Amino acid sequence: MQSPPPRSRALLTGAAALVLATSLAACSGGDGRGDVAKGAETTNSPAAAGAASGTPGTPAAPADGKVAMPTGPATTFTKARDTTVGPITMTTLTGAKSGVSGKVWVWLPPEYNDPKYAKTGFPVIILYSGGQSAGYNTYTDNQLPIQAADVEMTKAGKAHPFIMIMPVQNLDSDEHKALECSDIPGQPKMGTWMAEDVPAFVRANFRTLKSRDGWGLMGASTGAFCSAKLALQHPETFKVAVPVDGYWAPDSPLWKGHETERQANSPNAMVSQGKADVRMLATAAGGTPPEVKLVKDWVAKAAPPLKIDYYEQPGGQHLTSDFKKMIPNTLEWLTHNMAGPTAD
């Protein structure tokens, strides 16, 4: 079933950019580019399932269908869906700092429940989908089967086993009420929810790496905007970001009358400020020249310590089907640029 399409965006124009014809293989060894959401409902996680049943990755079946995570507080998760590589769970998170309440989906790699990893912390990727993402996240379904790809690549030694967190991005499906992963004056504090409440929730409930070296962001289209923006604003929390086929200028109607705040939340402005020591991989659809120019222009403005790799998908279009094709490459890049599972 196809999720709502990504929000359409007018691509920006500008002077010719530095042409960074870097291959993704080179990117993985070099310097590093979604839709974020609002609230979180989580379901039966592999960790909870494995701990309850005694077999890693095997879902438990409590009478009420709910499972309390064994490594966290009293947060209750319900099963959202089964996958071939373990269940995706969901919970509703009301942020202590933001006051925002929204859905969050969680997937844990099989290793999380393996007794050999009982005292191991895992790296975390927060995934943002395209479009308005109010009540859904495309990384939870077969459109973007990143969980299965991670298991396969982990077995091949090409990827870390990542904890994957998939929040919603907005509280309303109306694009005129887009919150753009930001604290827009007079609106719900979605930026605080995403950058502070969601990571705090993950640390409280799961075995994660304490260092920012184990924390990354990735998203496509609108989610790319969110991943880039949040990494630039919060380098103390996130080491890397992979914005897939993104745009860089906030354009929600809710910014009207708040231009100073809009600019403070603009990746287009932050990329050249030289304040964020993060690494990104920015991708563009090679079959869409305006997007290629938009992304290249943005990459060319990056000021140290920010480092951005660039990858252009040959013949690619701004479509979920092409975002899917880039999953293996982006997982490999994230693995090269993030810390892996680490024992206490």
MARROVO-319457 format. One line per 2 residues: number of its first residue (from 0); their letters; for each residue x, y, z of N, C-alpha, C. Coordinates in steps of 0.02 Angstrom, whole numbers, plus 50000, padded with zeros to 5 digits. Layout:
<bados>
NUM = a = X,Y,Z,X,Y,Z,X,Y,Z  ...
</bados>
This chain:
<bados>
0 = mq = 50043,49940,50000,50000,50000,50000,50044,50062,50000  50032,50107,49954,50074,50166,49946,50056,50218,49998
2 = sp = 50106,50244,50034,50094,50297,50082,50083,50362,50046  50060,50413,50081,50052,50479,50050,50117,50501,50018
4 = pp = 50114,50533,49959,50175,50553,49924,50211,50609,49960  50277,50615,49948,50314,50670,49979,50286,50737,49958
6 = rs = 50295,50787,50002,50274,50854,49984,50314,50877,49924  50281,50906,49875,50317,50932,49817,50351,50997,49837
8 = ra = 50410,51007,49809,50449,51066,49826,50475,51099,49764  50474,51166,49762,50505,51202,49707,50579,51202,49720
10 = ll = 50618,51177,49673,50690,51174,49682,50721,51242,49673  50769,51259,49715,50801,51324,49713,50850,51327,49655
12 = tg = 50865,51387,49634,50916,51396,49582,50971,51439,49610  51027,51441,49576,51084,51480,49600,51144,51472,49556
14 = aa = 51200,51499,49577,51261,51495,49538,51283,51423,49532  51322,51409,49480,51346,51340,49470,51387,51318,49529
16 = al = 51376,51258,49550,51410,51232,49610,51471,51193,49592  51511,51183,49642,51568,51140,49635,51543,51070,49619
18 = vl = 51567,51041,49565,51545,50974,49546,51584,50923,49585  51548,50889,49629,51580,50838,49671,51560,50770,49645
20 = at = 51596,50746,49596,51579,50682,49565,51610,50625,49604  51594,50624,49668,51621,50572,49712,51579,50510,49708
22 = sl = 51608,50453,49704,51569,50391,49706,51550,50376,49778  51498,50337,49788,51477,50321,49856,51529,50280,49891
24 = aa = 51566,50241,49853,51620,50202,49884,51671,50248,49914  51686,50302,49877,51733,50351,49904,51703,50387,49963
26 = cs = 51637,50401,49958,51603,50435,50013,51610,50396,50077  51606,50331,50073,51606,50291,50134,51670,50298,50172
28 = gg = 51722,50319,50137,51785,50328,50173,51800,50401,50183  51756,50446,50158,51770,50517,50163,51725,50552,50212
30 = dg = 51706,50614,50196,51666,50654,50242,51594,50660,50218  51545,50656,50266,51476,50647,50252,51426,50695,50228
32 = rg = 51236,50659,50211,51166,50695,50196,51108,50650,50207  50739,50632,50234,50694,50635,50267,50638,50664,50298
34 = dv = 50584,50634,50322,50528,50664,50356,50527,50648,50430  50529,50697,50474,50526,50683,50546,50455,50686,50569
36 = ak = 50443,50664,50629,50374,50660,50650,50362,50691,50716  50301,50681,50738,50279,50711,50799,50280,50663,50856
38 = ga = 50234,50618,50861,50227,50578,50919,50243,50507,50904  50244,50466,50956,50267,50400,50944,50226,50347,50976
40 = et = 50203,50301,50936,50172,50241,50963,50216,50183,50943  50238,50144,50991,50283,50090,50975,50250,50024,50988
42 = tn = 50275,49971,50956,50245,49906,50965,50296,49856,50992  50277,49793,50992,50321,49740,51017,50389,49743,50986
44 = sp = 50440,49757,51024,50506,49760,50994,50539,49693,50998  50588,49681,50953,50623,49618,50956,50656,49607,51023
46 = aa = 50678,49661,51054,50712,49653,51119,50663,49626,51170  50606,49658,51173,50557,49636,51222,50535,49565,51206
48 = ag = 50524,49552,51141,50501,49486,51122,50551,49433,51140  50615,49446,51124,50666,49396,51137,50675,49384,51211
50 = aa = 50675,49437,51251,50686,49429,51322,50629,49390,51354  50568,49403,51330,50511,49369,51359,50510,49295,51342
52 = sg = 50531,49279,51281,50526,49210,51258,50589,49170,51271  50645,49205,51280,50709,49171,51290,50744,49156,51225
54 = tp = 50713,49172,51168,50743,49161,51103,50750,49228,51067  50811,49249,51049,50820,49313,51016,50775,49321,50955
56 = gt = 50739,49377,50953,50699,49393,50894,50633,49357,50890  50616,49315,50939,50553,49279,50938,50501,49317,50977
58 = pa = 50446,49340,50945,50397,49381,50981,50362,49343,51037  50354,49376,51093,50314,49348,51147,50241,49362,51131
60 = ap = 50196,49329,51164,50125,49339,51149,50085,49348,51212  50094,49404,51247,50055,49417,51307,49981,49425,51290
62 = ad = 49939,49412,51340,49867,49411,51328,49841,49478,51302  49870,49534,51326,49844,49599,51305,49881,49626,51244
64 = gk = 49929,49588,51218,49966,49610,51158,50017,49664,51172  50030,49680,51235,50077,49733,51251,50136,49705,51289
66 = va = 50193,49737,51280,50255,49714,51312,50291,49773,51343  50312,49766,51404,50353,49818,51436,50426,49802,51422
68 = mp = 50462,49850,51397,50532,49838,51378,50573,49819,51439  50613,49767,51434,50651,49743,51493,50709,49789,51512
70 = tg = 50734,49829,51465,50792,49870,51481,50773,49942,51495  50709,49957,51498,50688,50025,51510,50636,50031,51564
72 = pa = 50609,50090,51573,50558,50101,51625,50491,50071,51603  50437,50100,51627,50371,50069,51617,50339,50084,51550
74 = tt = 50378,50105,51501,50350,50119,51435,50320,50056,51405  50260,50060,51379,50227,50003,51350,50227,50008,51274
76 = ft = 50245,49954,51241,50247,49952,51169,50196,49902,51143  50167,49916,51086,50122,49869,51053,50150,49853,50985
78 = ka = 50135,49793,50960,50162,49772,50896,50127,49810,50839  50166,49842,50796,50139,49876,50738,50133,49828,50679
80 = rd = 50186,49791,50667,50185,49742,50613,50244,49695,50620  50237,49636,50591,50292,49588,50588,50330,49599,50524
82 = tt = 50395,49587,50526,50435,49586,50466,50472,49519,50465  50506,49506,50410,50544,49444,50406,50604,49445,50453
84 = vg = 50621,49504,50479,50679,49510,50523,50660,49536,50592  50599,49522,50613,50578,49542,50680,50525,49596,50678
86 = pi = 50488,49602,50733,50432,49650,50735,50453,49722,50740  50411,49765,50714,50416,49837,50725,50364,49855,50777
88 = tm = 50387,49888,50830,50342,49906,50885,50327,49981,50885  50278,49999,50925,50256,50069,50924,50234,50091,50994
90 = tt = 50246,50155,51009,50220,50184,51070,50204,50257,51058  50167,50287,51103,50153,50359,51099,50197,50394,51150
92 = lt = 50237,50439,51126,50284,50476,51170,50259,50547,51181  50248,50563,51244,50234,50633,51263,50298,50661,51292
94 = ga = 50326,50708,51256,50391,50735,51275,50391,50776,51338  50438,50762,51383,50442,50799,51446,50461,50871,51435
96 = ks = 50503,50884,51384,50526,50953,51372,50480,50991,51324  50453,50956,51274,50414,50989,51223,50339,50990,51238
98 = gv = 50315,50939,51275,50244,50932,51285,50208,50902,51225  50245,50889,51172,50216,50860,51111,50204,50786,51121
100 = sg = 50147,50761,51097,50132,50690,51100,50125,50662,51030  50164,50611,51014,50161,50583,50947,50186,50511,50945
102 = kv = 50178,50481,50887,50196,50410,50878,50270,50401,50863  50298,50347,50890,50366,50327,50874,50366,50251,50864
104 = wv = 50395,50230,50808,50403,50159,50794,50475,50138,50807  50485,50076,50828,50552,50052,50846,50564,49983,50815
106 = wl = 50624,49974,50788,50646,49907,50767,50714,49894,50798  50722,49835,50827,50785,49815,50857,50816,49759,50817
108 = pp = 50881,49761,50805,50913,49708,50766,50914,49642,50805  50917,49585,50772,50917,49520,50807,50971,49516,50861
110 = ey = 51028,49547,50850,51083,49544,50899,51064,49573,50966  51016,49619,50966,50998,49653,51028,50975,49603,51081
112 = nd = 50941,49550,51059,50915,49500,51105,50958,49438,51112  51014,49438,51077,51061,49382,51082,51098,49387,51149
114 = pk = 51098,49334,51189,51133,49336,51254,51206,49359,51249  51237,49347,51193,51307,49369,51185,51313,49445,51187
116 = ya = 51258,49480,51173,51259,49553,51172,51222,49583,51231  51213,49544,51283,51172,49567,51339,51197,49630,51372
118 = kt = 51261,49643,51369,51289,49703,51399,51319,49751,51347  51290,49748,51287,51315,49787,51231,51268,49845,51215
120 = gf = 51297,49903,51202,51258,49960,51178,51260,49962,51102  51205,49982,51071,51200,49982,50998,51194,50052,50969
122 = pv = 51220,50062,50908,51211,50127,50875,51138,50137,50854  51118,50200,50849,51048,50218,50836,51044,50260,50772
124 = ii = 50997,50242,50729,50979,50284,50671,50907,50306,50680  50895,50371,50677,50827,50398,50677,50809,50413,50605
126 = ly = 50753,50384,50582,50733,50387,50512,50671,50430,50502  50675,50477,50455,50620,50522,50440,50595,50509,50369
128 = sg = 50530,50503,50361,50503,50489,50295,50488,50552,50257  50468,50544,50194,50449,50601,50153,50377,50620,50165
130 = gq = 50359,50678,50140,50290,50700,50146,50274,50729,50215  50210,50735,50229,50189,50766,50291,50201,50720,50351
132 = sa = 50199,50654,50340,50215,50605,50393,50178,50619,50457  50113,50630,50452,50071,50638,50511,50034,50571,50521
134 = gy = 50060,50531,50568,50029,50467,50581,50058,50409,50543  50109,50420,50503,50141,50366,50467,50216,50380,50460
136 = nt = 50254,50329,50443,50325,50336,50427,50341,50281,50378  50362,50299,50317,50372,50250,50264,50427,50199,50279
138 = yt = 50471,50214,50327,50523,50166,50344,50496,50108,50386  50431,50108,50400,50401,50053,50438,50368,50002,50392
140 = dn = 50366,50014,50327,50332,49967,50283,50377,49944,50226  50350,49907,50180,50390,49875,50127,50414,49924,50074
142 = ql = 50391,49985,50076,50416,50034,50028,50491,50047,50038  50511,50048,50101,50581,50061,50118,50604,50009,50169
144 = pi = 50617,49947,50147,50632,49892,50192,50704,49894,50219  50719,49946,50254,50787,49956,50278,50807,49905,50332
146 = qa = 50758,49878,50368,50774,49830,50421,50801,49765,50392  50769,49739,50340,50792,49678,50308,50861,49688,50277
148 = ad = 50871,49746,50247,50937,49761,50217,50991,49763,50271  50975,49790,50329,51025,49794,50382,51045,49725,50407
150 = ve = 50996,49680,50414,51012,49612,50437,51056,49576,50387  51038,49582,50323,51078,49549,50271,51149,49576,50268
152 = mt = 51155,49643,50272,51221,49674,50267,51262,49661,50330  51229,49657,50388,51266,49641,50450,51296,49571,50445
154 = ka = 51259,49524,50418,51285,49456,50410,51345,49455,50363  51345,49500,50314,51399,49503,50266,51457,49547,50290
156 = gk = 51451,49575,50350,51503,49617,50377,51506,49686,50346  51451,49709,50316,51450,49774,50282,51412,49828,50319
158 = ah = 51379,49809,50374,51339,49858,50411,51338,49841,50485  51329,49892,50525,51317,49881,50597,51245,49857,50607
160 = pf = 51232,49820,50660,51162,49808,50680,51137,49871,50716  51094,49908,50683,51071,49972,50709,51003,49965,50745
162 = im = 50994,50002,50799,50927,50015,50825,50897,50068,50779  50836,50056,50754,50805,50103,50709,50743,50134,50741
164 = im = 50742,50200,50744,50687,50238,50774,50653,50277,50719  50586,50270,50715,50549,50300,50659,50491,50342,50686
166 = pv = 50503,50406,50699,50449,50449,50726,50406,50478,50671  50348,50504,50690,50308,50543,50643,50339,50612,50638
168 = qn = 50315,50651,50591,50347,50715,50578,50301,50774,50593  50237,50764,50585,50189,50817,50596,50129,50793,50637
170 = ld = 50091,50840,50663,50032,50824,50701,49969,50831,50660  49976,50856,50599,49918,50867,50556,49939,50853,50484
172 = sd = 49895,50822,50445,49911,50805,50376,49905,50865,50328  49881,50921,50353,49875,50982,50313,49944,51013,50305
174 = eh = 49967,51020,50242,50033,51049,50229,50038,51121,50253  49983,51155,50259,49984,51224,50283,50001,51227,50358
176 = ka = 50001,51168,50390,50017,51165,50461,50082,51125,50472  50124,51123,50421,50188,51087,50427,50232,51120,50479
178 = le = 50258,51079,50526,50299,51104,50581,50373,51104,50565  50393,51070,50511,50462,51070,50486,50514,51054,50539
180 = cs = 50498,51007,50583,50546,50983,50633,50575,51041,50674  50533,51090,50687,50558,51152,50717,50511,51176,50773
182 = di = 50537,51221,50814,50497,51255,50864,50474,51322,50833  50422,51319,50793,50395,51379,50763,50356,51418,50816
184 = pg = 50369,51482,50824,50334,51521,50876,50259,51511,50874  50230,51496,50932,50158,51489,50937,50132,51420,50917
186 = qp = 50178,51374,50898,50158,51307,50875,50188,51254,50922  50164,51191,50917,50194,51138,50956,50269,51134,50944
188 = km = 50307,51120,50996,50380,51121,50992,50407,51056,50963  50397,51048,50898,50417,50987,50865,50493,50978,50862
190 = gt = 50529,51033,50856,50602,51029,50855,50629,51002,50920  50603,51025,50976,50624,51000,51041,50605,50927,51050
192 = wm = 50545,50909,51027,50522,50840,51032,50570,50793,50995  50590,50813,50935,50633,50771,50894,50705,50768,50919
194 = ae = 50732,50825,50937,50803,50829,50954,50819,50812,51026  50771,50819,51071,50784,50806,51142,50741,50751,51171
196 = dv = 50675,50755,51161,50631,50705,51192,50639,50636,51161  50644,50631,51095,50651,50565,51064,50717,50532,51084
198 = pa = 50775,50565,51079,50837,50533,51102,50834,50513,51176  50804,50555,51219,50799,50538,51290,50757,50475,51299
200 = fv = 50703,50470,51262,50660,50412,51264,50698,50348,51243  50738,50354,51190,50775,50296,51165,50827,50275,51217
202 = ra = 50863,50322,51246,50915,50305,51296,50883,50273,51357  50824,50295,51376,50791,50269,51436,50766,50198,51426
204 = nf = 50750,50180,51365,50719,50115,51352,50763,50062,51320  50820,50083,51293,50861,50035,51256,50935,50043,51272
206 = rt = 50973,49991,51257,51045,49993,51267,51076,50027,51206  51096,50089,51215,51125,50128,51161,51197,50147,51178
208 = lk = 51232,50173,51128,51298,50201,51141,51289,50269,51173  51328,50284,51223,51322,50348,51259,51349,50406,51217
210 = sr = 51401,50393,51179,51432,50445,51139,51391,50463,51077  51396,50525,51055,51363,50545,50993,51388,50506,50933
212 = dg = 51447,50473,50940,51474,50434,50885,51428,50377,50864  51380,50359,50907,51334,50306,50891,51264,50331,50874
214 = wg = 51258,50395,50856,51192,50424,50842,51192,50457,50773  51145,50435,50730,51140,50464,50663,51068,50476,50643
216 = lm = 51060,50518,50592,50995,50536,50565,50994,50522,50490  50937,50500,50466,50930,50491,50393,50857,50502,50374
218 = ga = 50846,50532,50316,50778,50541,50292,50778,50559,50219  50720,50551,50188,50713,50565,50117,50664,50622,50105
220 = st = 50680,50665,50057,50638,50720,50038,50627,50767,50097  50566,50775,50122,50555,50817,50181,50596,50790,50240
222 = ga = 50603,50724,50244,50643,50694,50296,50717,50711,50290  50739,50724,50228,50808,50746,50218,50819,50815,50248
224 = fc = 50771,50859,50237,50774,50925,50268,50781,50918,50344  50738,50875,50373,50739,50866,50445,50806,50839,50470
226 = sa = 50832,50788,50436,50894,50757,50459,50952,50807,50456  50956,50846,50402,51009,50895,50396,51002,50950,50448
228 = kl = 50941,50975,50456,50929,51030,50503,50945,51011,50575  50921,50953,50596,50931,50932,50665,51004,50917,50680
230 = al = 51040,50888,50632,51111,50875,50643,51150,50941,50649  51134,50990,50606,51169,51054,50609,51153,51091,50673
232 = qh = 51093,51083,50699,51074,51118,50761,51098,51082,50824  51108,51016,50819,51124,50977,50879,51183,50930,50868
234 = pe = 51242,50959,50853,51301,50916,50843,51324,50883,50908  51299,50907,50965,51316,50875,51028,51280,50807,51036
236 = tf = 51228,50798,50997,51188,50736,51002,51200,50689,50943  51206,50718,50883,51212,50677,50822,51279,50688,50788
238 = kv = 51310,50633,50769,51374,50638,50734,51366,50643,50659  51315,50607,50632,51308,50603,50559,51236,50612,50538
240 = av = 51227,50629,50474,51161,50632,50444,51166,50614,50371  51113,50582,50346,51109,50564,50275,51044,50593,50247
242 = pv = 51046,50655,50220,50987,50683,50188,50982,50658,50116  50931,50619,50102,50921,50589,50036,50875,50633,49994
244 = dg = 50903,50663,49941,50863,50703,49894,50824,50757,49930  50860,50800,49966,50827,50849,50008,50820,50918,49979
246 = yw = 50789,50962,50018,50785,51034,50005,50808,51068,50069  50821,51133,50066,50858,51163,50122,50827,51227,50150
248 = ap = 50772,51251,50122,50742,51314,50146,50674,51301,50177  50663,51318,50241,50598,51310,50272,50545,51351,50235
250 = ds = 50487,51321,50221,50437,51358,50183,50366,51349,50209  50359,51326,50271,50292,51318,50299,50259,51386,50307
252 = pl = 50194,51391,50292,50158,51454,50303,50159,51476,50376  50172,51430,50421,50172,51447,50493,50231,51492,50512
254 = wk = 50280,51500,50468,50337,51545,50483,50319,51618,50471  50261,51632,50443,50243,51701,50427,50248,51746,50489
256 = gh = 50285,51800,50482,50295,51846,50537,50352,51827,50583  50388,51773,50565,50443,51749,50608,50505,51734,50566
258 = et = 50526,51783,50526,50581,51772,50480,50647,51757,50515  50660,51790,50571,50722,51777,50608,50725,51705,50630
260 = er = 50671,51680,50657,50668,51610,50680,50671,51562,50621  50641,51581,50565,50643,51538,50505,50715,51529,50482
262 = qa = 50752,51584,50479,50822,51579,50458,50864,51539,50506  50848,51542,50571,50885,51504,50621,50872,51429,50614
264 = ns = 50820,51411,50578,50804,51341,50567,50814,51319,50494  50854,51357,50458,50865,51344,50387,50932,51310,50375
266 = pn = 50932,51248,50350,50996,51216,50330,51033,51257,50278  50995,51294,50238,51027,51336,50186,51071,51390,50218
268 = am = 51052,51414,50277,51091,51464,50312,51145,51432,50355  51126,51377,50389,51173,51346,50437,51232,51312,50404
270 = vs = 51225,51289,50342,51277,51249,50310,51343,51287,50304  51340,51353,50299,51400,51393,50289,51424,51429,50352
272 = qg = 51393,51414,50409,51411,51450,50470,51471,51422,50507  51492,51362,50490,51552,51332,50521,51544,51318,50595
274 = ka = 51484,51298,50617,51472,51287,50688,51463,51214,50707  51449,51171,50658,51431,51102,50673,51485,51053,50651
276 = dv = 51514,51017,50698,51564,50966,50683,51527,50900,50671  51496,50895,50613,51460,50835,50594,51480,50816,50523
278 = rm = 51464,50754,50506,51478,50729,50439,51413,50708,50407  51405,50724,50342,51344,50708,50307,51359,50675,50240
280 = la = 51309,50639,50215,51308,50614,50147,51245,50643,50115  51253,50688,50067,51197,50718,50033,51189,50685,49965
282 = ta = 51128,50662,49950,51117,50628,49887,51069,50669,49843  51074,50656,49778,51029,50688,49730,51009,50638,49677
284 = ag = 50949,50646,49650,50924,50603,49596,50955,50627,49530  50999,50586,49501,51035,50606,49441,50992,50621,49381
286 = gt = 50931,50592,49379,50886,50605,49323,50844,50667,49332  50858,50706,49384,50820,50767,49399,50869,50825,49404
288 = pp = 50888,50856,49348,50939,50909,49349,50928,50965,49399  50866,50990,49409,50858,51044,49459,50877,51021,49529
290 = ev = 50861,50958,49545,50879,50932,49611,50955,50924,49617  50986,50901,49564,51059,50893,49566,51092,50960,49580
292 = kl = 51069,51012,49546,51098,51079,49556,51085,51103,49627  51023,51094,49651,51006,51115,49718,51051,51084,49771
294 = vk = 51061,51019,49766,51102,50984,49816,51175,51002,49809  51200,51005,49748,51271,51023,49737,51286,51093,49762
296 = dw = 51241,51139,49749,51251,51208,49773,51256,51209,49849  51214,51171,49881,51214,51169,49954,51277,51137,49981
298 = va = 51297,51082,49951,51359,51047,49973,51419,51093,49965  51421,51131,49911,51478,51175,49898,51486,51230,49950
300 = ka = 51432,51246,49986,51435,51299,50036,51457,51275,50105  51467,51210,50113,51484,51182,50179,51549,51211,50205
302 = ap = 51547,51236,50267,51606,51265,50299,51630,51220,50356  51696,51208,50360,51723,51166,50414,51702,51194,50482
304 = pl = 51693,51150,50532,51710,51079,50532,51658,51033,50500  51604,51061,50473,51555,51020,50438,51587,50989,50376
306 = ki = 51575,50925,50365,51601,50890,50306,51544,50854,50272  51536,50864,50207,51481,50834,50171,51507,50796,50110
308 = dy = 51491,50731,50105,51503,50692,50045,51442,50700,50000  51453,50690,49936,51398,50696,49888,51393,50632,49846
310 = ye = 51332,50609,49837,51320,50551,49793,51261,50566,49748  51270,50553,49684,51218,50564,49634,51196,50497,49606
312 = qp = 51133,50480,49617,51108,50416,49593,51098,50419,49517  51135,50379,49479,51129,50382,49406,51058,50371,49382
314 = gg = 51031,50420,49346,50964,50415,49318,50908,50416,49369  50924,50428,49432,50874,50425,49485,50821,50479,49479
316 = qh = 50762,50464,49507,50707,50512,49510,50689,50523,49583  50651,50576,49596,50630,50592,49664,50569,50549,49681
318 = lt = 50583,50484,49691,50530,50435,49702,50550,50388,49759  50500,50363,49796,50514,50316,49849,50549,50254,49822
320 = sd = 50531,50233,49762,50562,50173,49732,50637,50184,49721  50658,50246,49708,50730,50259,49701,50763,50271,49768
322 = fk = 50726,50297,49817,50754,50301,49885,50771,50231,49909  50728,50183,49893,50738,50113,49913,50804,50085,49886
324 = km = 50819,50102,49823,50880,50076,49792,50943,50099,49827  50939,50156,49862,50998,50183,49895,51008,50157,49966
326 = ip = 50963,50117,49991,50968,50093,50060,51034,50057,50074  51056,50009,50033,51119,49975,50048,51179,50023,50051
328 = nt = 51182,50069,50003,51238,50117,50002,51238,50163,50063  51179,50186,50082,51176,50231,50139,51192,50194,50205
330 = le = 51170,50132,50211,51187,50093,50271,51263,50082,50275  51293,50070,50218,51366,50059,50218,51402,50123,50238
332 = wl = 51378,50180,50212,51409,50244,50230,51401,50258,50305  51341,50247,50331,51330,50257,50402,51376,50213,50444
334 = th = 51385,50151,50423,51428,50105,50460,51501,50128,50460  51524,50155,50405,51593,50181,50402,51602,50243,50445
336 = nm = 51548,50278,50458,51555,50343,50492,51525,50345,50563  51501,50288,50588,51474,50283,50655,51507,50227,50693
338 = ag = 51508,50233,50759,51534,50180,50801,51487,50120,50800  51515,50060,50806,51475,50000,50807,51456,49980,50878
340 = pt = 51422,49922,50885,51403,49898,50952,51464,49894,50998  51454,49916,51059,51509,49919,51107,51487,49893,51174
342 = ad = 51526,49847,51202,51510,49818,51268,51525,49868,51323  51486,49866,51376,51496,49911,51433,51564,49897,51466
</bados>
